[in-house]
Amino acid sequence: MTSSSGPHFLQIPGPSPVPERILRAISRQVIDHRGPDFARLGQEVLEGCKAVFKTSGPVIIYPSSGTGAWEAAIVNTLSPGDRVLMAETGHFATLWRQMAARWGVEVDFIPGDWRHGADPAAIEAKLAEDRGHAVKAVMVVHNETSTGATSRIAEIRRAIDAAGHPALFLVDTISSLASVDYRHEEWRADVTVSGSQKGLMLPPGLGFTAISDKAIAASKASRMPRSYWDWAEMLKPNAGGFFPYTPATNLLYGLREALAMLQEEGLDAVFARHRRLAAATRAAVRAWGLEVLCLEPAEYSPVLTAVLLPPGHDADRFRKLVLDSFNMSLGSGLGRLAGKVFRIGHLGACNELVLMGALTGVEMGLAAAGVPHRAGGVAAAMAALNSQAGAPDGTPIAAASGSGEVG
C-alpha cells in the first residue's frame, strides 16, 4: 500500500513543521536592510529572543545553521591549544567535539553510553582535579537529539561552582530552545547556541548565540582567527537593529511571528505541552513492549523519543515502510545507533491530535513490518493525555517531569 494523499506527517526531531502563520510571514516582500523599517524589525527580534533564552544580555543571530553557532562559540571564546571538558552524550556531542579538535582545541571527552545525559558528578570530579585551571570551558549538549536524553544543566552549573572552577560554560540548545525550560542567565551559561528549525518552528537557516559578559571578555583574549563569526562585528550594528552583512530578512519576518506565537501561548504552557506529549509517547512505547533508549527518567526529552527495535529488526527498513505506506517521516538512528533506533519528534507546533495520528502510524507500521510488539500503544497514549487533561499550565506532571529542569 502506498499513500500520498493528505498531509505529510513530519515527525522527525527537526526540522519541525512550519506553522502557516510563520510561512505567511516569511512570504512578505524583502525590504531595505539599511532602512528604518528593517531597524525596527531587527530590534524587535533581537530583543524578543532574550525572553526565549531567559537572558538580559545580547543574543546574536547568524544566517547559518546551528553548526555555525557551534563554531562561533568556539572561535570567539577559545584559543588554539586550550583544553575543554565535554561529555559524550551522543552523536551531536561527538560532532561538536570533532569541530573543537579541528580548531586545535584539546578535548577531554567524558565517555558515555548514549543512553544518558551528561553526568554532573563526573564533571565536578574532573574540574576538582584541575587545580591549575587548565580547562578553559565546559561544553554540554542540553538535549541530545540522537538519543532523546536531556542533560541537567542547572545541576552541571552547580557542579562547576562546587569545584570552584572558573571555566566558561558553553551549552548547545539547538533542539531544546523554546521546547524545554532553559535559563541562560539564571544558570550562568556563558554561551548558549541554538538554531531556528526546532522549537522556534522556522525553516533551517538561522543560528543563535546568547552570550554573557564573561564570554565577551574571553572573546577579547581569544586568539582564534575569525571574521564572519566575530561577535564584536555583530554587536556594533546590532545595537541599532542592523547586521554587518546582508541578513536573512524573510527568516527574520518568520522569527518575529514565531516569537509572537510563543508569547501568546506562554513559555511555561509551551514547556508543559511538550512534557505532556512526551509522556504520552513513552506510554505508547511501553505499551507496545518496546524500549525507550534514554534510561534515566529525570533526563527524558520533551522534544523526541528514541525507540529501540528488537535485535534482528532494522529500524531504517521500518522507517521506509512507514514512509511508503503512511506518508510519515520518522527520525533515523545516527552514528552508532544507525539501524537500531527510530526517533519520534513531538516538538514545535505539535499538539495532541497530531501526536495521536503519528503514534497510530507507528503502531500500524510495527504490525506491517512484523516487529514483535503488543497492540494498544495508541490507547495508552490517549489514556496518558486524558489523565493530564486540566493540569495547570507549567505545573510539572509526575509522568512527564523528565525534562532535565532543575532549580
C-alpha positions in Angstrom: 0.0 0.0 0.0 1.3 3.4 -1.0 -0.5 6.6 0.2 0.5 10.1 -0.7 -2.9 11.8 -0.1 -3.4 14.1 2.8 -0.7 16.0 4.7 2.8 14.5 5.2 3.5 13.8 8.8 6.9 15.2 9.6 7.7 13.5 12.9 11.4 13.9 12.9 13.0 15.8 15.8 13.7 18.8 13.5 13.3 20.5 11.2 9.8 20.6 12.7 6.7 21.6 10.6 6.4 25.3 10.0 3.0 26.7 11.0 1.0 28.6 8.4 1.3 31.8 10.3 5.1 31.7 10.0 5.0 30.6 6.3 2.8 33.6 5.6 5.1 36.0 7.5 8.2 34.6 5.6 6.4 35.2 2.2 6.5 39.0 2.6 8.5 41.2 0.2 12.1 42.0 1.3 12.9 45.5 2.4 15.9 47.7 2.5 18.2 46.1 5.2 19.7 49.6 5.8 16.4 51.4 6.3 14.3 52.3 9.3 11.7 49.5 8.7 14.4 46.9 9.0 15.9 48.6 12.1 12.6 48.2 13.8 12.4 44.5 12.7 16.0 43.8 13.8 15.5 45.5 17.2 12.2 43.6 17.8 13.6 40.1 17.1 16.9 40.7 18.9 15.1 41.9 22.0 12.4 39.1 21.6 15.0 36.4 21.6 16.2 37.4 25.0 12.9 36.2 26.6 13.2 32.8 25.0 16.8 32.4 26.2 15.8 34.0 29.5 18.6 36.5 29.5 19.0 40.2 29.7 22.3 40.0 27.7 22.8 40.1 23.9 21.6 37.4 21.6 23.4 37.3 18.2 21.6 35.9 15.1 23.6 34.5 12.3 22.4 33.5 8.8 23.6 29.9 9.4 22.7 26.5 10.7 23.2 25.6 14.4 26.6 24.3 13.3 27.6 27.8 12.6 26.6 28.8 16.1 28.7 26.0 17.4 31.7 27.4 15.5 31.0 30.9 16.7 31.1 29.7 20.3 34.5 28.1 19.8 36.3 30.8 17.8 35.1 33.7 20.0 36.0 32.2 23.4 38.9 29.8 22.9 42.5 29.7 21.6 44.5 27.0 19.8 45.8 24.6 22.4 43.1 25.4 25.0 41.7 22.4 26.9 37.9 21.9 27.3 35.8 19.4 29.0 32.9 17.7 27.2 30.5 14.8 27.8 29.8 12.0 25.3 26.0 12.1 25.3 25.5 11.1 21.7 26.0 11.9 18.0 25.8 15.7 18.3 28.1 16.0 21.3 30.6 13.9 19.2 30.3 16.2 16.3 30.9 19.3 18.5 33.9 17.6 19.9 35.3 17.0 16.4 34.8 20.6 15.4 36.6 21.8 18.5 39.5 19.4 17.7 39.7 20.8 14.2 40.3 24.2 15.7 43.2 22.9 17.7 41.3 22.6 21.0 42.3 19.7 23.3 39.1 17.9 24.3 38.8 15.9 27.5 35.7 13.8 26.4 34.0 12.0 29.3 32.8 8.7 27.9 29.1 7.9 27.8 26.8 5.1 26.7 24.5 7.3 24.5 21.6 6.5 26.8 22.1 9.2 29.5 22.7 12.9 29.7 25.9 14.5 30.9 26.8 13.4 34.5 27.2 16.4 36.8 29.2 14.4 39.3 31.7 13.3 36.7 32.1 16.9 35.5 32.6 18.1 39.1 35.2 15.4 39.7 37.1 16.3 36.6 37.1 20.0 37.4 38.2 19.4 41.0 41.2 17.5 39.7 42.2 20.5 37.6 43.8 22.6 40.3 45.8 24.6 37.8 42.6 25.6 35.9 43.8 24.3 32.6 40.3 23.6 31.5 39.0 26.8 29.8 35.4 25.7 29.1 32.8 23.1 29.9 30.8 22.3 26.8 27.5 20.4 27.0 24.6 19.5 24.7 21.4 20.2 26.5 19.1 18.0 24.5 20.9 15.2 22.7 18.8 14.8 19.6 20.3 11.5 18.6 19.2 9.8 21.9 16.3 11.6 23.5 18.3 12.4 26.7 18.2 15.9 28.2 21.2 16.9 30.4 20.6 18.6 33.7 22.1 22.0 33.0 21.3 23.6 36.4 23.0 20.6 38.2 26.0 20.9 35.9 26.2 24.6 36.8 26.2 23.7 40.4 28.9 21.1 39.8 31.1 23.8 38.2 30.5 26.0 41.2 31.2 23.2 43.7 34.5 22.6 42.1 35.4 26.3 42.4 36.4 26.3 38.8 36.4 29.4 36.5 35.8 27.6 33.3 33.4 29.1 30.8 30.1 27.2 30.4 29.0 26.6 26.8 25.6 24.9 26.1 24.0 23.6 22.9 20.3 24.2 23.0 19.8 23.6 19.2 17.0 21.1 19.8 15.7 22.3 23.2 15.3 26.0 23.0 11.6 27.0 23.1 10.6 23.4 23.9 12.4 22.7 27.2 12.8 25.1 30.1 16.2 26.8 29.7 17.6 29.7 31.7 20.7 31.2 30.2 21.2 33.9 32.8 19.9 32.1 36.0 22.1 29.0 35.2 25.0 31.3 34.3 25.7 29.9 30.9 28.4 31.9 29.1 27.4 30.9 25.6 24.2 29.3 24.6 23.8 28.2 21.0 20.7 27.3 19.1 19.0 27.0 15.7 15.8 28.1 14.0 14.4 24.8 12.8 13.3 23.1 16.1 11.3 24.7 18.9 11.3 28.0 17.1 9.2 26.4 14.3 11.1 28.1 11.5 12.8 26.7 8.4 16.6 26.0 8.8 18.8 29.0 8.3 19.3 31.0 11.5 21.8 30.3 14.2 21.7 31.9 17.6 24.3 32.6 20.4 23.3 34.2 23.7 26.4 35.5 25.4 27.5 36.6 28.9 29.8 39.4 29.9 32.3 36.8 30.8 32.1 35.3 27.3 32.6 38.8 25.8 35.7 39.3 27.9 37.0 35.9 26.8 36.4 36.9 23.2 38.8 39.8 23.5 41.6 37.5 24.6 40.8 34.7 22.1 43.5 34.0 19.5 41.3 32.1 17.1 41.0 33.6 13.6 37.5 34.7 12.8 35.7 37.2 10.6 32.1 36.1 9.7 31.6 34.7 13.2 33.2 37.7 15.1 30.8 38.7 17.9 32.3 42.2 18.0 31.5 42.8 14.4 27.9 41.7 15.0 27.3 43.6 18.3 28.2 47.0 16.9 25.4 47.2 14.2 23.0 45.1 16.3 22.8 48.0 18.7 20.7 49.8 16.1 18.9 46.7 14.8 21.2 46.2 11.9 23.7 43.5 10.7 27.2 43.8 9.3 26.2 41.9 6.1 23.0 41.2 4.2 20.7 39.5 6.7 18.2 36.7 6.1 15.3 39.2 6.1 12.5 36.8 5.4 13.6 34.4 8.1 13.6 37.3 10.5 10.0 38.0 9.5 9.2 34.4 10.4 11.2 34.7 13.7 9.1 37.7 14.7 6.0 35.7 14.1 7.4 32.7 16.0 8.3 34.9 19.0 4.7 36.3 19.0 3.2 32.8 18.9 5.4 31.6 21.8 4.4 34.7 23.8 0.7 34.2 23.1 0.8 30.6 24.4 3.2 31.4 27.2 6.6 29.7 27.5 5.5 27.8 30.6 2.5 26.4 28.7 4.7 25.5 25.8 7.0 23.6 28.0 4.1 21.8 29.7 2.6 20.9 26.3 5.9 19.3 25.3 6.1 17.3 28.5 2.5 16.0 28.0 3.2 14.9 24.5 6.5 13.2 25.5 4.9 11.4 28.4 2.1 10.1 26.1 4.7 8.9 23.6 6.6 7.0 26.2 3.3 5.4 27.4 2.7 4.2 23.9 6.3 2.8 23.5 5.9 0.9 26.8 2.5 -0.5 25.9 4.0 -1.8 22.6 6.6 -3.6 24.7 9.4 -1.7 23.2 12.2 0.1 24.9 12.8 3.9 25.3 16.5 4.5 24.6 17.0 7.0 27.4 17.5 5.1 30.7 17.2 8.0 33.2 13.6 9.2 33.9 15.0 12.6 35.0 16.5 13.0 31.6 13.6 12.0 29.3 13.4 14.5 26.5 10.3 16.5 25.9 11.4 17.0 22.3 11.7 13.5 21.0 11.6 9.9 22.0 14.1 7.4 20.6 12.8 3.9 20.4 14.9 0.7 20.3 13.8 -2.0 18.0 14.3 -5.7 19.0 17.5 -7.4 17.7 17.2 -8.6 14.2 14.8 -5.8 13.1 16.2 -2.9 11.0 14.9 0.5 12.1 15.7 2.0 8.8 13.7 -0.6 7.0 10.8 0.1 9.4 11.1 3.8 8.8 11.0 3.3 5.0 7.9 1.1 5.3 6.1 3.8 7.4 7.1 6.5 4.9 6.0 4.5 1.8 2.8 3.2 3.4 1.6 6.1 5.6 3.4 9.2 4.3 5.1 9.8 7.6 8.8 10.6 8.3 10.4 9.3 11.5 13.9 10.2 12.6 16.7 7.8 11.8 19.3 6.4 14.2 22.5 8.4 14.0 26.1 7.2 14.4 26.4 4.1 16.5 22.6 3.9 16.7 22.1 3.6 12.9 19.6 0.9 12.1 18.9 0.3 15.8 16.5 3.1 16.7 13.9 5.3 15.2 13.0 8.7 16.7 9.6 10.2 17.1 9.6 14.0 17.2 7.0 15.8 19.2 8.2 19.4 19.2 7.4 22.8 17.9 3.8 23.2 16.8 2.9 19.6 17.6 -0.3 19.1 19.5 -2.3 16.1 20.9 -4.2 15.3 17.7 -1.0 15.4 15.6 0.7 13.2 18.0 -2.1 10.7 18.1 -2.0 10.5 14.3 1.7 9.9 14.4 1.5 7.2 17.0 -1.2 5.5 15.0 1.1 5.4 12.0 3.9 3.9 14.2 1.6 1.2 15.5 0.3 0.3 12.0 3.9 0.3 10.8 5.1 -2.1 13.6 2.4 -4.5 12.5 3.1 -4.2 8.8 6.9 -4.6 9.4 6.4 -7.7 11.5 8.1 -6.1 14.5 7.2 -8.1 17.7 5.0 -5.8 19.8 1.7 -5.6 21.7 -1.2 -3.7 20.4 -2.6 -0.8 22.5 0.1 1.8 22.4 -2.2 4.4 20.9 -4.8 3.7 23.5 -2.2 4.0 26.2 -1.1 7.4 24.8 -4.7 8.6 24.8 -5.1 7.5 28.4 -2.0 9.4 29.3 -3.2 12.5 27.7 -6.6 12.2 29.3 -5.0 11.7 32.7 -3.1 15.0 32.2 -6.1 17.0 30.9 -6.8 20.0 33.0 -3.4 20.2 34.6 -2.4 23.8 35.2 0.0 25.1 32.5 3.5 24.9 33.7 2.8 22.6 36.6 5.1 19.6 36.5 3.2 16.3 36.0 4.8 13.3 37.6 4.6 11.1 34.4 6.1 13.9 32.3 8.7 15.5 34.6 11.8 14.2 32.9 12.8 17.3 31.2 16.1 17.8 32.9 14.8 21.0 34.5 16.3 21.8 37.9 16.3 24.8 40.2 
